[in-house]
Amino acid sequence: MYLRSLRRALLALPLLALAAADAAAAYNPAVVAADARWVVHADFDRLRASELGKELVAAIEKSQAEATGGTIGLDIPRVLKTVGALTAYGTNLEKDPAAIDGVLVAQGTAELRKIAESVLLQGTLAEPKVFAEAAGYPFPVYSISDAKAAPGAKPHVLVAFPPEPVVLVSKSKERLLQAHAVIRGAAPSLAKAADSALGRLAAKAADAYLFTATVVPTDAFFGPNAPQTRMLQLAGSGSLALGERGSDTFARAELVASSAANAEKLMKILQGMTAMLSLAETTDKQLAEFLNSTAVSRTGDTVILDLAYSSARLASMVKSLQATAEAKPAAARNASPIVAGNVLAEWNAADVPADAAVDGLHWRTIENVPLYNGATITLGRTAGGGRNARFDRLELMPADGKGSPLVFRQAAMRNVRGTMSQVQFPGVDGTYTLRVAYADDAERKARFAVSVSKQPPAPAAPATR
């Protein structure tokens, strides 16, 4: 359990902003390499202070309390305050996220940095095949790898703790060292690249808690004949800023066209799209106002899409949507199927005495089951609000007890929708006894089912003359 929790925490580190000493959270192009083709910046200090940010923190608090039953008194707002800002950038744009070679520059408080490095060090002791201290750097660096990777394979991610008040995360050693050089002022940054398209868009980040800018992708991103490609070929770069100004939440998107003629085309396209959006039918007055709050304008070669709406009303809409979701019956929220075909057995965790488990596993035996070569056997489960319920294995034994059982471990089964594990029966046609090993949840809320999808073959039709 500890190792699973540790791994989940560590895999989330790049998203939770591994951070260091107090620093301004506003977007700073001086930490971005001059050759960057895209940049994303999140100002968590500004987000927390906004109306939507407060609702987000409240929702996280509530979710955490429900998940732990109130037994862990973690001060979520205080923990979130350790996260200052994230700035990610890279030099390539690819369809596959795994192929994108970028860097994450994280800033925040010293407490988060201490926690992050401590967890990584614990990982090197608990799972040395996954977590390791990386050599060959002038500052502490830790690698996170796939436990199943071949020896010598490159790590999934590198997490670095340089002496400067930042933490760096990347998949590439070269990119990591370059990012450190940029921060020290020893390599060119966007702040000094006056001719860079991304550098010129940096001013659009003012007042934003989320800012992103990019050189428009080539046809390799969407495909040469995709409508998105033909539209984006009209522009050379663009940016998007989200934030709060006064009592309104704003969104501002800008596309810098490659010519005045293309700017005119882009403006007409966006105006048509917003016009269609404004005609959408809804019985929600606030939602209708929101849909009609978008405006499109043009300044020179730049086309601008602006949206501004009351932050208080947006927060109210978020609360309303959350309340609607919570009002749905539990059965509707957990409606994912857990059977496929004929149900052989179905039971609740609470139906079986908790002390009946042996070495943490319960066994369910189903006798006299006709199976045919190629039949699909499905083990299904639904949590129902519980946690950690799982199947461990399936054993198949001829009904007459002769022969050795066929054993299928959970890891060898096909996962379907996250609620079903399936295996095809490879044996000879006959009648079998099925034994299913499973672990129920501590809350005893889970429900389990075993089903088989393939029917017996139809008898051959009598010959006719």
PEPE-V392620 format. One record per residue. RES is the residue in one small letter. PSI is psi as a letter, one per 40 degrees, with the letter a starting at -180 (999 if undefined). Layout:
BEGIN
res:RES psi:PSI
res:RES psi:PSI
END
This chain:
BEGIN
res:m psi:d
res:y psi:d
res:l psi:d
res:r psi:d
res:s psi:d
res:l psi:d
res:r psi:d
res:r psi:d
res:a psi:d
res:l psi:d
res:l psi:d
res:a psi:e
res:l psi:d
res:p psi:d
res:l psi:d
res:l psi:e
res:a psi:g
res:l psi:h
res:a psi:i
res:a psi:a
res:a psi:i
res:d psi:h
res:a psi:i
res:a psi:h
res:a psi:e
res:a psi:i
res:y psi:h
res:n psi:h
res:p psi:e
res:a psi:e
res:v psi:e
res:v psi:h
res:a psi:i
res:a psi:d
res:d psi:e
res:a psi:i
res:r psi:e
res:w psi:i
res:v psi:i
res:v psi:h
res:h psi:h
res:a psi:h
res:d psi:g
res:f psi:d
res:d psi:d
res:r psi:d
res:l psi:d
res:r psi:d
res:a psi:e
res:s psi:i
res:e psi:d
res:l psi:d
res:g psi:d
res:k psi:d
res:e psi:d
res:l psi:d
res:v psi:d
res:a psi:d
res:a psi:d
res:i psi:d
res:e psi:d
res:k psi:d
res:s psi:d
res:q psi:d
res:a psi:d
res:e psi:d
res:a psi:d
res:t psi:e
res:g psi:e
res:g psi:e
res:t psi:e
res:i psi:h
res:g psi:f
res:l psi:h
res:d psi:g
res:i psi:d
res:p psi:d
res:r psi:d
res:v psi:d
res:l psi:d
res:k psi:e
res:t psi:e
res:v psi:h
res:g psi:c
res:a psi:i
res:l psi:h
res:t psi:h
res:a psi:i
res:y psi:i
res:g psi:i
res:t psi:e
res:n psi:i
res:l psi:h
res:e psi:i
res:k psi:d
res:d psi:h
res:p psi:d
res:a psi:d
res:a psi:e
res:i psi:h
res:d psi:h
res:g psi:a
res:v psi:i
res:l psi:h
res:v psi:h
res:a psi:i
res:q psi:i
res:g psi:b
res:t psi:i
res:a psi:d
res:e psi:d
res:l psi:d
res:r psi:d
res:k psi:d
res:i psi:d
res:a psi:d
res:e psi:d
res:s psi:d
res:v psi:d
res:l psi:d
res:l psi:d
res:q psi:d
res:g psi:d
res:t psi:d
res:l psi:d
res:a psi:d
res:e psi:g
res:p psi:e
res:k psi:d
res:v psi:d
res:f psi:h
res:a psi:i
res:e psi:h
res:a psi:h
res:a psi:i
res:g psi:e
res:y psi:i
res:p psi:e
res:f psi:i
res:p psi:h
res:v psi:h
res:y psi:i
res:s psi:i
res:i psi:h
res:s psi:i
res:d psi:h
res:a psi:d
res:k psi:e
res:a psi:i
res:a psi:i
res:p psi:h
res:g psi:e
res:a psi:i
res:k psi:i
res:p psi:i
res:h psi:d
res:v psi:i
res:l psi:h
res:v psi:h
res:a psi:i
res:f psi:g
res:p psi:i
res:p psi:d
res:e psi:i
res:p psi:f
res:v psi:i
res:v psi:h
res:l psi:h
res:v psi:h
res:s psi:i
res:k psi:e
res:s psi:h
res:k psi:d
res:e psi:d
res:r psi:d
res:l psi:d
res:l psi:d
res:q psi:d
res:a psi:d
res:h psi:d
res:a psi:d
res:v psi:d
res:i psi:d
res:r psi:e
res:g psi:e
res:a psi:e
res:a psi:i
res:p psi:i
res:s psi:i
res:l psi:d
res:a psi:d
res:k psi:e
res:a psi:g
res:a psi:d
res:d psi:e
res:s psi:h
res:a psi:d
res:l psi:d
res:g psi:d
res:r psi:d
res:l psi:e
res:a psi:d
res:a psi:e
res:k psi:e
res:a psi:e
res:a psi:h
res:d psi:e
res:a psi:i
res:y psi:e
res:l psi:h
res:f psi:h
res:t psi:i
res:a psi:i
res:t psi:i
res:v psi:h
res:v psi:h
res:p psi:i
res:t psi:a
res:d psi:e
res:a psi:e
res:f psi:d
res:f psi:e
res:g psi:i
res:p psi:d
res:n psi:e
res:a psi:i
res:p psi:d
res:q psi:d
res:t psi:d
res:r psi:d
res:m psi:d
res:l psi:e
res:q psi:e
res:l psi:e
res:a psi:i
res:g psi:d
res:s psi:i
res:g psi:i
res:s psi:i
res:l psi:h
res:a psi:h
res:l psi:h
res:g psi:a
res:e psi:h
res:r psi:h
res:g psi:b
res:s psi:e
res:d psi:i
res:t psi:h
res:f psi:i
res:a psi:h
res:r psi:h
res:a psi:h
res:e psi:h
res:l psi:h
res:v psi:h
res:a psi:i
res:s psi:e
res:s psi:i
res:a psi:d
res:a psi:d
res:n psi:d
res:a psi:d
res:e psi:d
res:k psi:d
res:l psi:d
res:m psi:d
res:k psi:d
res:i psi:d
res:l psi:d
res:q psi:d
res:g psi:d
res:m psi:d
res:t psi:d
res:a psi:d
res:m psi:d
res:l psi:d
res:s psi:e
res:l psi:e
res:a psi:h
res:e psi:h
res:t psi:i
res:t psi:e
res:d psi:h
res:k psi:d
res:q psi:d
res:l psi:d
res:a psi:d
res:e psi:d
res:f psi:d
res:l psi:d
res:n psi:e
res:s psi:e
res:t psi:h
res:a psi:i
res:v psi:h
res:s psi:i
res:r psi:h
res:t psi:h
res:g psi:b
res:d psi:e
res:t psi:h
res:v psi:h
res:i psi:h
res:l psi:h
res:d psi:h
res:l psi:h
res:a psi:h
res:y psi:i
res:s psi:h
res:s psi:d
res:a psi:d
res:r psi:d
res:l psi:d
res:a psi:d
res:s psi:d
res:m psi:d
res:v psi:d
res:k psi:d
res:s psi:d
res:l psi:d
res:q psi:d
res:a psi:d
res:t psi:d
res:a psi:d
res:e psi:d
res:a psi:e
res:k psi:i
res:p psi:i
res:a psi:d
res:a psi:d
res:a psi:d
res:r psi:d
res:n psi:f
res:a psi:e
res:s psi:h
res:p psi:i
res:i psi:e
res:v psi:i
res:a psi:h
res:g psi:a
res:n psi:h
res:v psi:h
res:l psi:d
res:a psi:i
res:e psi:h
res:w psi:i
res:n psi:i
res:a psi:d
res:a psi:e
res:d psi:e
res:v psi:h
res:p psi:h
res:a psi:d
res:d psi:e
res:a psi:e
res:a psi:i
res:v psi:h
res:d psi:f
res:g psi:e
res:l psi:i
res:h psi:i
res:w psi:h
res:r psi:h
res:t psi:h
res:i psi:h
res:e psi:i
res:n psi:f
res:v psi:h
res:p psi:h
res:l psi:i
res:y psi:i
res:n psi:h
res:g psi:e
res:a psi:i
res:t psi:h
res:i psi:h
res:t psi:h
res:l psi:h
res:g psi:i
res:r psi:i
res:t psi:h
res:a psi:d
res:g psi:f
res:g psi:e
res:g psi:i
res:r psi:i
res:n psi:e
res:a psi:i
res:r psi:i
res:f psi:i
res:d psi:d
res:r psi:i
res:l psi:h
res:e psi:h
res:l psi:h
res:m psi:h
res:p psi:i
res:a psi:d
res:d psi:e
res:g psi:e
res:k psi:i
res:g psi:i
res:s psi:i
res:p psi:i
res:l psi:h
res:v psi:h
res:f psi:h
res:r psi:i
res:q psi:d
res:a psi:d
res:a psi:e
res:m psi:i
res:r psi:h
res:n psi:h
res:v psi:h
res:r psi:e
res:g psi:e
res:t psi:e
res:m psi:i
res:s psi:h
res:q psi:i
res:v psi:i
res:q psi:h
res:f psi:h
res:p psi:e
res:g psi:a
res:v psi:i
res:d psi:i
res:g psi:a
res:t psi:h
res:y psi:i
res:t psi:h
res:l psi:h
res:r psi:h
res:v psi:h
res:a psi:h
res:y psi:i
res:a psi:h
res:d psi:i
res:d psi:i
res:a psi:d
res:e psi:e
res:r psi:f
res:k psi:e
res:a psi:i
res:r psi:h
res:f psi:i
res:a psi:i
res:v psi:h
res:s psi:i
res:v psi:h
res:s psi:d
res:k psi:h
res:q psi:i
res:p psi:i
res:p psi:i
res:a psi:i
res:p psi:i
res:a psi:i
res:a psi:i
res:p psi:i
res:a psi:i
res:t psi:i
res:r psi:999
END
